Amino acid sequence: MTKVGASPKKWAATSGTGRLSLRVALMAAALASSGASHAAPGGASIFTCTDAKGNRVTSDRFISPCAGDQRELNADGSLKRIVPPTLSIDERTEKEAEERAREIERMKLREAVNRDRNLLTRFPNESAHRKAREAALDDVRNSVKASEARVAALTKDRKPLTDEAEFYAGKQLPPKLKQALDANDASTDAQRTLIQNQQVEVARINQLYDVELDRLKKLWAGAPLGSLTAPTSGPPRK
């Protein structure tokens, strides 16, 4: 009786598969019996990565001199995890600084989103914003009017003093009269300085509301919250 044998091609394929399975089995057996501290828990692993020279390195334990990430494989060759490279002290410090910077940017974005949301809640339209501007200006304008009235009163009070001083032309003024004229001058100068400061404040408030209105117009038009450059400061609120 003639014995039927496997074909040469089929035998070669079966032999190759057998050799691969044998190598994996041997690797797994070696890892299972190894007490290496870097081997991954829970079963045999194969580590592979590229070294600094660009060469592919494979080992049954964690590979220290890797140029980048290394792949931890199961015994059957499937990916178990990707292990990032071990950082030096300087690299770790730099990475932590970068993460802190990213967190600061995330915080700034959250603050910008909240600021824009609150702005839209407070001013749903231009009419509401105009009303707030006028309310902020009212106090300052009233102060200007009060100072102007005080200057007018001081000017009126000065008239009889200057009339009296004419009798002493070319002579030294009486101390009481001189003191009254000096006090009147000082009060008038103070009120005029106050008026100038209040006029500057009016201009400042208008400028701040102009900047805020420009931002609001973009938000009303649909600009995403937090996408606009943050203003350095906002208008005064009552």
MOVEN-V436783 format. One record per residue. RES is the residue in one letter. SS is DSSP state (alpha for helix, beta for strand, coil for the rest). Layout:
((RES,SS) (RES,SS))
This chain:
((M,coil) (T,coil) (K,coil) (V,coil) (G,coil) (A,coil) (S,coil) (P,alpha) (K,alpha) (K,alpha) (W,alpha) (A,alpha) (A,alpha) (T,alpha) (S,alpha) (G,alpha) (T,alpha) (G,alpha) (R,alpha) (L,alpha) (S,alpha) (L,alpha) (R,alpha) (V,alpha) (A,alpha) (L,alpha) (M,alpha) (A,alpha) (A,alpha) (A,alpha) (L,alpha) (A,alpha) (S,alpha) (S,coil) (G,coil) (A,coil) (S,coil) (H,coil) (A,coil) (A,coil) (P,coil) (G,coil) (G,coil) (A,coil) (S,beta) (I,beta) (F,beta) (T,beta) (C,beta) (T,beta) (D,coil) (A,coil) (K,coil) (G,coil) (N,coil) (R,beta) (V,beta) (T,beta) (S,beta) (D,coil) (R,coil) (F,coil) (I,coil) (S,coil) (P,coil) (C,coil) (A,coil) (G,coil) (D,coil) (Q,beta) (R,beta) (E,beta) (L,beta) (N,beta) (A,coil) (D,coil) (G,coil) (S,coil) (L,beta) (K,beta) (R,beta) (I,beta) (V,beta) (P,coil) (P,coil) (T,coil) (L,coil) (S,coil) (I,alpha) (D,alpha) (E,alpha) (R,alpha) (T,alpha) (E,alpha) (K,alpha) (E,alpha) (A,alpha) (E,alpha) (E,alpha) (R,alpha) (A,alpha) (R,alpha) (E,alpha) (I,alpha) (E,alpha) (R,alpha) (M,alpha) (K,alpha) (L,alpha) (R,alpha) (E,alpha) (A,alpha) (V,alpha) (N,alpha) (R,alpha) (D,alpha) (R,alpha) (N,alpha) (L,alpha) (L,alpha) (T,alpha) (R,alpha) (F,coil) (P,coil) (N,coil) (E,alpha) (S,alpha) (A,alpha) (H,alpha) (R,alpha) (K,alpha) (A,alpha) (R,alpha) (E,alpha) (A,alpha) (A,alpha) (L,alpha) (D,alpha) (D,alpha) (V,alpha) (R,alpha) (N,alpha) (S,alpha) (V,alpha) (K,alpha) (A,alpha) (S,alpha) (E,alpha) (A,alpha) (R,alpha) (V,alpha) (A,alpha) (A,alpha) (L,alpha) (T,alpha) (K,alpha) (D,alpha) (R,alpha) (K,alpha) (P,alpha) (L,alpha) (T,alpha) (D,alpha) (E,alpha) (A,alpha) (E,alpha) (F,alpha) (Y,alpha) (A,coil) (G,coil) (K,coil) (Q,coil) (L,coil) (P,coil) (P,alpha) (K,alpha) (L,alpha) (K,alpha) (Q,alpha) (A,alpha) (L,alpha) (D,alpha) (A,alpha) (N,alpha) (D,alpha) (A,alpha) (S,alpha) (T,alpha) (D,alpha) (A,alpha) (Q,alpha) (R,alpha) (T,alpha) (L,alpha) (I,alpha) (Q,alpha) (N,alpha) (Q,alpha) (Q,alpha) (V,alpha) (E,alpha) (V,alpha) (A,alpha) (R,alpha) (I,alpha) (N,alpha) (Q,alpha) (L,alpha) (Y,alpha) (D,alpha) (V,alpha) (E,alpha) (L,alpha) (D,alpha) (R,alpha) (L,alpha) (K,alpha) (K,alpha) (L,alpha) (W,alpha) (A,coil) (G,coil) (A,coil) (P,coil) (L,coil) (G,coil) (S,coil) (L,coil) (T,coil) (A,coil) (P,coil) (T,coil) (S,coil) (G,coil) (P,coil) (P,coil) (R,coil) (K,coil))
